[in-house]
C-alpha cells in the first residue's frame, strides 16, 4: 500500500509542477503581448506627433528584455 501512495503522491506532484509551468507560460505570453501593444501604441503616437522617440525606444527596450528573458513564442501564436 505504501508503494501505491508514494506513486500517487509523485504523480500529483508532477501534475502540480506541470500546471505551474503552464500558468507561468501563459503569464509570460500575456506580458509579452502587453509589451508589444505598448510598443505599437508608442510608435503610433510618435508617428502622429503626440509621442516621442524616447517613449518608443523605451517600449522597444522593454519588449527586447522580455524576449531575452522568456523567448519570443508569444510572437508566433
N, C-alpha and C positions, 0 to 999 in steps of 0.2 A: 504494500500500500504506500509506503514511503517513496518508492521509486516513481509511482504514478503521480503523487503530489508534487514531487520535485520537477517532473516533466511538465506538469500543468503550470507550475509557477514560472518555469523558464519560458514556456510558450506565451504566457501572459506578459512577462517582462519584454519579450521580443515584440509582441503586439503593441505594447505601450511605446516602446522605442520607435517603432515604425510610424506610429501615429504622431509622435512628437516631431519626427523628421518631416513628415508631410505638412504639419502645421507650420514649421519653420520655412519650408519651401514656399508655401502659399503666402506667408507674411513677406518673404523676400521678393516674391513676384509682385505683390501689391505695392511694396515700397518702390521697386523699380519702375512700375507703371506710373506711380505718383511723381517720381522724379522726371520721367520722360514727359509727362503732362506739363510739369513746371517749366521744363526746357522749352517746350513748344509755346507756352504762353509767354515766356520771356522773349523768345525770338519774335513772336508776333507783335508784342508790344514795342520791341525795338524797331521793327520794320515800319510800324505805324507812327513812330516818332514819340511815343509816350514811355518807352523803355530805354534802357541804357545797355551798351555793350558789356559793361561790368556785370550787370544782373544776368545777362545771357551767359557770360563766361562762368559765373558762379554756379549757375544751374548746370552747365555742362560739366564743370569740375565735380559737382556732387554726383551726377549720373556716372561719370567715369570712375569715381571712387567706389560706387555701389557695384558696378560691373567688375572692377578689380577684386572686390571682396567676395562677391557672390555669383559671378558669371553673368552671361547675357541671355540666359534661357528665356527670360520674360520677353525678349525682343522677337522671339521665334514662335511664340504661342498664339 
